[in-house]
Amino acid sequence: MSVSSVDSMASLSSDLCYDILRRLDGATLAIAACTCAAFCSISKEERLWEDVCSCMWPSTNSDDVKNLISSVGGFKKFYADCFPLIVNKEVPEFHWNDYYEYPQEWTEAEYYGDEDDVENISPSDFVSIVDIRYKDTTICSKVLWGIPYANGSSGWFYNCPFRIDLLASSARDDEPADDVVLSLSDGLPPSWSIERERKDGKLWHELRDGIRLSWILVNKKTKKAANLSSWSPIGGQRHWPTDKDFLIRFGSILPAKEILPCQVVECILVMKFKVVPAEDEGTHTTLKLSELSMQLGDMEGSHVNGRNSLLVLKEALNCRRSKNYSEALESCHLYSKVQSELKEEKMRYENRLDTLWILGSIAACATFCLYCL
């Protein structure tokens, strides 16, 4: 069968071009838009980008989320903001003695946040759009409007450690929350017992390598959005704190200049799966999602309070981003390296201090004994 050649893209009808472009993913669609004027014109259709976002993030399918995306600039802008991941390689190298000089230089108002800036930020301005994939299957899609338990500037939220527990927040809705589970039908490998899993760790490795998380934060007031997740896990532990839990960690490094002394903070996204006892004895291949939370931590590992977290999250939507996901992971590893060096320096400082106290105590005891003799 012979196929006639196409002399130019102009010879193709707009309907045919549209049908071609609607089959592409977002990255390929953006590339195709640069190839010719016809594709460039058709690629501006919001319907194309709505389909791309719906495929990438199924949580955007609801009417209220579609209205939100339209109000912040449309689906094309939403994809351009949220497909790249946050990259922040400006992680300062702290030293233990230098690090403790910061709080002395800052006033109380500067350290705990400017009230005027905080008044311009409302927890209800933020919307969390969360999707979890295992391999090629979406296993969870959640949308959280506002930040739970943020009950005013005089409330405890602004002074206590910031935390969003997405599953607990969803459970407060009128409709009962559906359990999020993974099983053999989703592609999990068979694991006949916990004892066997301790030896080979096959189930843990498959889960860690196959799970993906997208946590998009939208600010309705500033009309900006960003993906706070690293998409791929940056760490995790199996059998924590018991032998039936799998803890997986995602995140990103956010700037905190003029907000916190440490200049940068880590957005910590934690996902925990629990092994569900099977009805058939000897089969442990069903996992239930028991935790999905967000916290912000400083360089020392302390959690940031609600007031400063709102300021950091607002600035995070202006961060530099990259479509190279390995670059986002690299920035997270750089932060972890500097954080580990700071902890080691702190331990060495404390060890030297302990040694001085011990030597001083021995010298004092020896002096006392000589005096008594």
C-alpha positions in Angstrom: 0.0 0.0 0.0 1.4 3.3 -1.1 1.3 6.4 1.2 1.2 9.8 -0.4 3.7 12.3 1.0 2.7 15.5 2.8 4.3 18.5 1.1 3.7 20.8 4.1 1.9 21.1 7.4 -0.5 23.5 5.7 -1.9 20.6 3.7 -3.2 19.0 6.9 -6.6 20.2 8.2 -6.8 21.8 11.6 -8.9 19.0 12.8 -6.3 16.4 11.9 -3.6 18.6 13.5 -5.7 18.8 16.7 -6.2 15.0 16.7 -2.4 14.6 16.4 -1.6 17.0 19.3 -4.2 15.7 21.7 -2.4 12.3 21.8 0.8 13.9 23.1 1.9 14.4 26.7 2.7 17.8 28.0 6.4 17.9 27.3 6.0 16.5 23.7 3.2 19.0 23.1 5.3 21.9 24.1 8.1 20.7 21.7 5.6 20.2 18.9 4.3 23.7 19.3 7.8 25.0 18.3 7.9 23.1 15.0 5.5 25.0 12.9 2.9 27.8 12.9 0.0 25.4 12.6 1.0 23.4 15.7 1.8 26.5 17.6 -1.6 28.0 17.0 -3.5 24.8 17.8 -1.3 24.1 20.9 -2.8 27.3 22.5 -6.1 25.5 22.9 -6.9 25.2 26.6 -8.7 21.9 26.0 -5.5 20.3 24.9 -3.7 21.3 28.1 -6.8 20.4 30.2 -6.5 16.8 28.9 -2.7 16.9 29.6 -3.3 18.0 33.2 -6.1 15.5 33.6 -3.8 12.7 32.6 -0.9 13.9 34.7 -2.9 14.8 37.7 -6.4 13.1 37.9 -7.3 15.3 40.9 -7.8 18.2 38.4 -10.8 16.5 36.9 -13.3 17.9 39.4 -15.3 21.0 38.5 -14.1 23.1 41.5 -10.4 22.4 40.7 -11.0 23.3 37.0 -12.5 26.6 38.0 -9.6 27.2 40.3 -7.1 26.5 37.5 -9.0 28.8 35.2 -8.9 31.6 37.8 -5.1 31.3 38.2 -4.3 31.5 34.5 -5.6 28.4 32.8 -4.4 24.9 32.2 -1.4 25.7 30.0 0.1 28.0 32.7 -0.8 25.5 35.4 1.1 22.8 33.6 4.1 25.1 33.0 4.2 26.0 36.7 3.7 22.5 38.2 5.4 20.1 35.8 8.9 21.4 36.5 10.1 20.7 40.1 11.6 23.2 42.5 15.4 23.4 42.4 17.4 25.3 45.0 21.1 24.8 45.1 21.8 27.9 47.1 22.3 26.0 50.4 24.7 27.9 52.6 27.5 26.0 54.5 26.8 26.6 58.2 29.3 26.1 61.0 28.1 25.3 64.5 29.5 28.4 66.1 28.4 30.7 63.3 24.9 29.1 63.2 24.2 30.1 66.8 25.1 33.7 66.1 22.0 34.2 63.9 19.3 34.3 66.6 21.3 36.9 68.6 21.4 39.2 65.6 17.7 38.9 64.9 15.0 40.7 66.9 12.0 38.7 68.2 9.8 40.2 65.5 12.2 39.2 62.8 12.7 35.7 64.1 9.0 34.9 64.6 7.8 36.7 61.5 6.5 40.1 60.6 2.9 40.5 61.7 2.1 42.8 58.7 3.4 40.2 56.2 1.5 37.4 57.9 -1.7 39.4 57.9 -1.5 39.5 54.1 -1.5 35.7 54.0 -4.5 33.7 54.8 -4.4 29.9 55.3 -7.5 29.7 53.2 -5.6 31.1 50.2 -3.7 27.8 49.8 -5.1 24.7 48.0 -3.3 21.3 48.0 -3.7 19.1 44.9 -2.2 15.7 45.6 -1.8 12.7 43.4 0.0 9.4 44.1 1.0 6.9 41.4 2.3 3.4 41.6 4.0 2.6 38.4 1.5 3.7 35.7 -1.6 3.6 38.0 -3.0 6.4 40.0 -3.9 5.1 43.5 -4.8 8.3 45.3 -6.1 11.8 44.3 -6.9 14.3 47.0 -7.7 18.0 47.1 -7.5 20.0 50.3 -8.9 23.5 50.4 -7.1 25.7 52.9 -5.0 24.6 55.8 -6.8 22.6 58.5 -7.0 24.0 62.1 -5.7 27.4 61.1 -8.2 29.4 63.2 -6.8 32.9 63.2 -3.6 34.9 63.9 -4.1 34.5 67.7 -4.6 30.8 67.5 -2.1 28.1 68.3 -1.5 27.3 64.6 0.7 30.3 64.1 3.1 29.4 67.0 3.0 25.6 66.9 4.9 23.4 64.4 3.3 23.5 61.0 1.8 20.2 59.7 -0.7 19.2 57.1 -2.0 15.6 57.5 -3.9 15.1 54.3 -5.6 11.8 55.2 -6.7 13.0 58.6 -8.1 16.2 57.0 -10.0 14.2 54.4 -11.5 12.1 57.2 -13.2 15.2 58.6 -15.4 15.7 55.4 -19.0 14.7 55.3 -18.3 11.7 53.1 -16.3 8.8 54.6 -12.7 8.6 53.4 -11.9 5.7 51.2 -8.9 3.5 52.1 -6.0 3.7 49.8 -4.5 0.2 49.3 -2.0 -1.5 47.1 -2.2 -5.2 46.3 -1.1 -7.8 43.8 -3.6 -6.5 41.3 -1.7 -3.1 41.3 1.6 -4.8 40.5 3.0 -5.5 43.9 5.3 -8.6 44.0 4.1 -11.5 46.2 5.5 -11.5 49.7 4.5 -14.6 51.6 5.6 -13.5 55.0 7.1 -10.7 56.9 10.1 -13.0 57.8 10.8 -13.5 54.1 10.5 -9.7 53.5 13.1 -9.0 56.2 15.6 -11.2 54.2 15.1 -10.1 50.6 13.2 -6.8 50.9 11.7 -7.3 47.5 8.4 -5.7 48.5 10.1 -2.6 49.9 12.3 -2.1 46.9 9.4 -2.4 44.4 7.4 0.1 46.5 10.2 2.6 46.8 11.1 2.4 43.1 7.5 2.5 41.8 5.8 5.1 44.0 5.5 8.7 42.8 4.1 11.7 44.6 2.9 15.1 43.3 1.9 17.7 45.8 0.9 20.9 44.1 0.3 24.0 46.2 -1.8 26.8 44.7 -2.2 30.3 46.1 -5.5 31.7 45.1 -4.6 35.2 46.0 -1.3 35.5 44.1 -2.5 33.1 41.4 0.6 31.1 41.5 1.3 27.3 41.8 4.2 25.0 42.3 4.9 21.3 42.9 6.5 20.9 46.3 7.3 17.2 45.8 10.4 15.6 44.4 8.2 13.2 42.4 10.6 10.3 43.2 11.5 9.4 46.8 14.5 11.0 48.3 14.7 8.5 51.1 12.8 6.0 53.2 12.9 3.3 55.8 11.3 -0.2 55.8 9.9 -1.8 58.9 9.6 1.5 60.8 8.7 1.8 63.6 7.4 -1.8 63.5 8.1 -4.6 61.1 4.8 -3.8 59.2 5.4 -0.2 58.2 7.1 1.3 55.2 8.1 5.0 55.4 8.8 6.9 52.2 10.0 10.5 52.1 9.7 13.1 49.4 10.3 16.9 49.5 12.0 20.0 48.2 14.3 22.7 49.4 12.6 26.1 49.8 14.3 29.5 50.3 13.7 31.3 53.6 15.8 34.4 53.2 14.7 37.2 55.5 12.2 34.7 57.1 14.4 32.4 59.1 18.1 32.5 60.2 18.9 29.3 58.4 18.0 30.9 55.0 16.7 27.6 53.6 14.2 25.0 54.8 13.2 21.5 53.7 9.6 20.7 52.7 9.2 17.2 54.2 6.5 15.0 52.6 6.0 11.7 54.4 4.1 8.7 53.1 3.6 5.7 55.3 2.2 2.3 54.1 1.2 -0.4 56.6 1.1 -4.1 55.8 -2.5 -5.3 56.0 -2.9 -8.8 57.4 -4.3 -11.0 54.7 -7.3 -13.3 55.1 -5.3 -16.2 53.7 -2.6 -17.1 56.2 0.9 -16.7 54.8 0.2 -13.9 52.3 1.3 -10.3 53.0 1.0 -8.4 49.8 -1.6 -5.8 50.6 -0.4 -2.3 51.7 -2.6 0.5 53.1 -1.7 4.1 53.0 -1.8 5.2 56.7 -0.1 8.6 56.5 0.4 11.4 54.0 1.7 14.6 55.6 3.7 17.8 55.0 6.0 19.6 57.4 8.7 22.2 57.1 12.1 21.6 58.8 15.1 23.9 59.3 18.7 23.0 59.1 18.8 21.6 62.6 15.8 19.4 62.0 13.4 21.5 64.0 9.9 22.0 62.6 9.0 25.5 61.5 6.0 27.1 63.1 2.7 28.0 61.3 3.5 31.7 60.9 6.8 31.3 59.2 5.6 28.4 57.2 3.0 30.5 55.5 5.7 33.0 54.6 8.0 30.3 53.2 5.2 28.6 51.2 4.2 31.9 49.7 7.8 32.6 48.5 8.2 29.0 47.4 5.8 29.6 44.5 8.4 31.9 43.0 11.3 29.4 43.2 13.4 28.4 40.2 12.3 25.2 38.7 13.6 22.6 36.3 12.2 19.9 34.1 15.2 17.8 34.9 13.9 15.8 37.9 17.4 14.5 38.8 18.4 18.1 39.3 15.7 18.5 41.9 16.8 15.3 43.7 20.4 16.7 43.6 19.4 19.8 45.5 17.7 17.7 48.1 20.8 15.6 48.5 23.0 18.7 48.8 20.8 20.0 51.6 21.0 16.6 53.4 24.8 16.7 53.0 25.1 20.1 54.6 22.7 19.2 57.3 24.7 16.0 58.1 27.9 18.0 58.3 26.3 20.5 60.7 25.1 17.7 62.9 28.5 16.1 63.0 30.1 19.5 63.8 27.5 19.9 66.6 28.4 16.4 68.0 32.1 17.2 67.9 31.5 20.5 69.7 29.4 18.7 72.4 32.0 16.0 72.8 34.8 18.6 73.3 32.6 20.3 75.8 31.9 17.1 77.7 35.6 16.4 77.7 36.4 19.8 79.2 33.8 19.2 81.9 35.2 15.8 82.7 38.8 17.1 82.9 37.6 20.1 84.9 35.8 17.8 87.4 38.9 15.5 87.7 41.1 18.5 88.3 38.7 19.9 90.9 38.5 16.6 92.7 42.3 16.2 92.6 42.7 19.7 94.0 40.2 19.1 96.8 42.0 15.8 97.7 45.4 17.5 97.9 43.9 20.3 100.0 42.5 17.8 102.4 45.8 16.0 102.7 
